[in-house]
């Protein structure tokens, strides 16, 4: 039997979606790091695209291979594959990073806190269990 349109999908692999606070903290840390790195090459106040490019590259690399950016690690959240909970890989990391660089897709979220960039990349941002 088909699922009802109003039913939300089951959270995959037992992952609890991360709240808005940790997600915001992670992106602020990552953005500050991108601004610092970009300032080595050009003034972010004069040329706006280098920090965004660095954000896309950093997200592609860190999420694609490790599932966490430096900011996500500090905020104790991770980006996992939806629905199996594994690492998303470089291709899906690039898709997610490019859409995150556009900013607006990240602001349009579903009931599980998945932005358009997460849905397009087949990912979910979840909390990291305490060990």
Residue pairs with C-beta under 8 A, 6 or more apart in sequence:
8 110
8 111
8 112
9 83
9 112
11 17
11 112
11 124
12 80
12 82
12 83
12 84
12 85
12 124
13 80
13 83
13 84
13 85
14 85
15 80
15 85
15 124
15 126
15 127
16 126
16 127
17 112
17 113
17 114
17 124
17 125
17 126
17 127
18 75
18 77
18 113
18 125
18 126
18 127
19 113
19 127
20 113
22 75
22 76
22 77
22 127
23 75
23 77
23 113
23 125
25 71
25 74
25 75
26 69
26 71
26 72
26 74
26 75
26 77
27 71
28 71
29 70
29 71
29 74
29 75
30 55
30 58
30 59
30 69
30 70
30 71
30 72
31 51
31 55
31 71
33 58
33 70
33 71
34 51
34 52
34 54
34 55
34 58
35 44
35 51
37 51
37 54
38 44
38 50
38 51
38 53
38 54
41 50
42 50
44 50
44 51
52 101
53 101
55 97
55 100
55 101
56 94
56 97
56 98
56 100
56 101
57 97
58 69
58 97
59 69
59 93
59 96
59 97
59 100
60 90
60 93
60 94
60 96
60 97
61 90
61 93
62 68
62 69
62 70
62 72
62 93
63 69
63 79
63 87
63 88
63 93
63 96
63 97
63 123
64 87
64 88
64 89
64 90
64 91
64 92
64 93
64 94
65 87
65 90
65 93
66 87
67 78
67 79
67 80
67 87
67 88
68 77
68 78
68 79
68 128
72 78
72 79
72 125
76 127
76 128
77 125
77 126
77 127
77 128
78 125
78 126
78 127
78 128
79 88
79 96
79 118
79 123
79 124
79 125
79 126
80 86
80 87
80 88
80 123
80 124
80 125
80 126
81 87
81 88
81 89
81 92
81 122
81 123
82 114
82 118
82 122
82 123
82 124
85 126
88 96
88 121
88 122
88 123
92 121
92 122
92 123
93 121
95 117
95 120
95 121
96 117
96 118
96 120
96 121
96 123
99 105
99 106
99 115
99 116
99 117
99 120
99 121
100 106
100 117
102 117
105 115
105 116
105 117
105 120
106 115
106 116
106 117
107 115
108 115
108 116
109 115
110 119
112 124
113 124
113 125
114 123
114 124
114 125
118 124
118 125
